[in-house]
Structure formats: structure tokens, C-alpha cells
Amino acid sequence: MTALNIIGEQPTFLVDVLEPGVTVRNGSSAAVIGEVIELDTEGLENYFFADWNPTLIDLLVVAGAAEFCDAVKRRPLRQWSRHFDLRVAVHDPGLWNSEAVKAALENALGYLTGDVWRFTFMPRRKAVERRNSTLDLAGGVTTIMPYSDGLDSRAVHALVAAKEGAAGLVRVRLGSGGVDQPRSKRKRQPFAIVPYKVNSSERVETSARSRGFKFAAVTGIAAILAKVRRIVVTESGQGAFGPMLAVSGQIYPDYRVHPTFSRRMERLLLALTGWAVSYDYPRLFSTKGETLRAADALAQPPSWHDTRSCWQQSRQTGFDGKRRQCGVCAACMLRRVSMLSAGIDEPASAYVWERLSAEEYEDGVVDGFVKLTPALRAYAVAGVLHMDHLADLVESPLHARQLQRAARDAAEALSSDPIQVEEQLRMMLERHAEEWRAFRKALGPRSFVSQLASARS
């Protein structure tokens, strides 16, 4: 991407998200609609089976534009933020250029990614045409729930369904995978296929903060089309608070599944459509282990063996022709701690690092694994230190103000008492610390995990 303008010492990167054949600005990168940002035919049919809403289709394009910018421009070495100036073609530029919508959009994306966003909207030359759909949504739907292949998704779906009944609960698929259903079956179900994709070979930035906007947008769109006001966020406490509390250096806090970001998305969706949705966090002050334990105690507990938590792709951690999780990244480490805490047995063969009790990092891998890259070692160290940092937060007086500020911000988003929220947050982190200590004890004091850890044992 070419820098055209300078704000202080920070370059502003120009991006034009326009239809084919439309002239872009000098020095701008083109993300052509229909080529780079591609609306998925099956996905649109999967969503827009009832109301054809061009504004919501435009929101998908905007989400794709944010993903494109986030991925193709590397963050500077000495600072976090980047400045983006986008022109985007939409069906109703008057609505999108209104102060209420632009302010809500730029605020939500800026808060989420830590970048500066400036949007200008242009009229589309050709409207997106409605496609036929034979899908139907049963009546009585009350709740939308984002759904992936993770443990929290599986557990919270089971808990909500057991308490409130499965009939009023509709799941929205996040991502293109799906081990629980074949694609042929998902094509016949609402909200089972993400309705757009971004095609780019220039992906150089991996922080991927805009994914939170993508997931919030598709669940919000599903709620609006289903005439539902409640969206259940399945994340447990460590997943919601951990990424914004346990940060180091100049890294911007990660708010992708935090209520402070969700409230900003609510304001954007309301400004765009007039429909008020609410993101609900039923497990916000529970550890993942507690959430799994509660779901596993149900009369009909969900299966766990086909869930996936790992950040690594299969080509990096596949072994002997089979898909495995690495077992050492922060997501895998939290998974293993939580499974032990919940008393759920999992075979060591689910992971490349089968033996976390090994004294040496290299000795923990399955015999015959040869992809011991420096990146995987860095992920292992970061995974242990992330769990360690969270466990140490409550005990450390250095982090008292940080916890108070986090509690105050969360309380404002939840319309709750800051003192009560701080107590709930501290208690959740104390229980996390207990689970982390129990996990390390089970591995033994000489394991490479215990050697890396420094929190009180």
C-alpha cells in the first residue's frame, strides 16, 4: 500500500473499495468489490432468506474492507496504530455518510483495532441483486449465538439450551470451518456460512484485530434479520478479560470479545438500521474450566473431542496425516488447564506436544515430529507467560490500578456497579490462578512449563 498523505509523522494509507472499472485515487490500494471483497452467493442465501436489506449487505462489504486493511498493511515497528482513509461504494451513501453512522463506525473500529479510520461512502453503480432462497426460520426465536469449533461455543450452547430450551436458540457460524456439520447440510440452514470472503495474497499482518468486527457484524446482521434482540457471547472470563489485561510492551489491548467493544457495535447497528440488539455475556465472570464443568454435568453433555482451540494451522501442526492442535500456544494452554480443572479426560494424541511434563521443550513433542520452528517455541513461551501473567494480576500491587480501570470500563458497559464488577473480576482471576497452580502441580516442578512459569506455585 502506498502512503499518500501524512498526519504528523504517521502516513495515511488510502484504500478504495469500489466496483470493477471505477477509477481509484492516486496512490490508493484497490480492494475491488466482487474480486478482492467477494460476497458469497451461498452465504447471502443463507442470511438473506427473508428480508433483502442492502444496508446490511453494505455492512458486510465494510467488514471486508476492514479485514483487507488490517491484513495487508504491517504495523509499524515503533508504534501500534496505522491510519486508514477509505472510500467504499454502498447502496445508500447518504445513510452511511451521516454523522451518527460514520462516528459509530469509526469509533467501533478504532477502539477495536487501535488504528485510526476515516470513511467516505460513494454510490454503487449497480445494486446487488436478490437471489432466490428456500430457507426458512422457525418461529419463536429469541436468541442468536455465535458459534465456532471452540470449547466455549459448545459448552455455552449446551448450557443455554438446557436452561431456556433449544427451540428459541439460533447459532451463527463464525469462520469457514465446521467440524460439527458437513457443508452440504449447513447450506440448508440459516446463518451457517459466513456471507463474504476477502481474497488477498498480500497478507503481512497477523494481529487480526478486525476479526472482532467481522464476527460482531455477522451476528448482528443475523439478529436483525431474525428480528431478535439478544446475542449471547460465549466467551468465558479469561478469554474476555485476558487479552486486554495481559499485554506487554506497546501492544494495544485486545477487546475483540469484551463488552466495551460490543456496546460500540450495538450503537453502530442501531444507527444503521434502527434495530436495537444487546450482546449478553452469561459466562463473563466464570473461568473456562467452570464453564466446561457446568456443561459436562448436564444430563446430556456435549462432546468435546471434535472441538478445536489451537491458533496454529493444520499445515504447521499436522502429524502423520492427521489434524492436531499444537498444545503449547496460549489458546491450547488455557484449553488444557480448563479440561483438567473440569475433570474432562483428553488423549495426549490430540496435541503435537503430548508431554508437557517433559523437562525440555523439545522432548515434549510426539515422536517423529520435525517441524520444531522458532515460531512454535515463541508461541510456547508466550502461552505459559500469558497464563502466568493472568494468575499474578490479583496478587501484584503493581496491577491494582489496571484492574480497577478494567472493572470500571466493564461496569460502564454492563450498566453495573464498579465495586461489584471489580470484586467479580478479582474472584474470577483468583480462581484462574488456582487452576493454573493445580495444572503446574500435575505436570511436576521439573516440567518445562513449570520452569518457564513464575507465578506463585
Buried (B, 14 or more C-beta within 10 A) or exposed (E): BEEBEEEEEBBBBBBBBBBEEBEBBEEBBBBBBEEBBBBBEBBBBBBBBBEBBBBBBBBBBBBBBBBBBBBBBEBEEEEBBBBBBBBBBBBBBEBBBBEEBBEBBBBBBBBBBBBBBBBEBBEBEEEBEEEEBEBEBEEEBBBBBBBBBBBBBBBBBBBBBBEEEEEBBBBBBBBEEBEBEEEEEBBEBBBBBBBBBBEBEEBEBEBBBBBBBBBBBBBBBBBBBBEBBBBBBBBBBBBBBBBBBBBEEEEBBBBBBBBBBBBBBBBBBBBBBEBEBEBBBBBBBBBBBBBBBBBBEBEEBBEBEEBBBBBBEEEBBBBEEEBBBBBBBBBBBBBBBBBBBBEBEBEEEBBBBBBBBBEEBEEBBBEEBEBEEEEBEEBBBBBBBBBBBBBBBBEEEEBEEBBBEBBBBBBBBBEBEBEEBBEBBBEBBBBBBBBBBBBBEEBEEEBBBBEBBEBEE
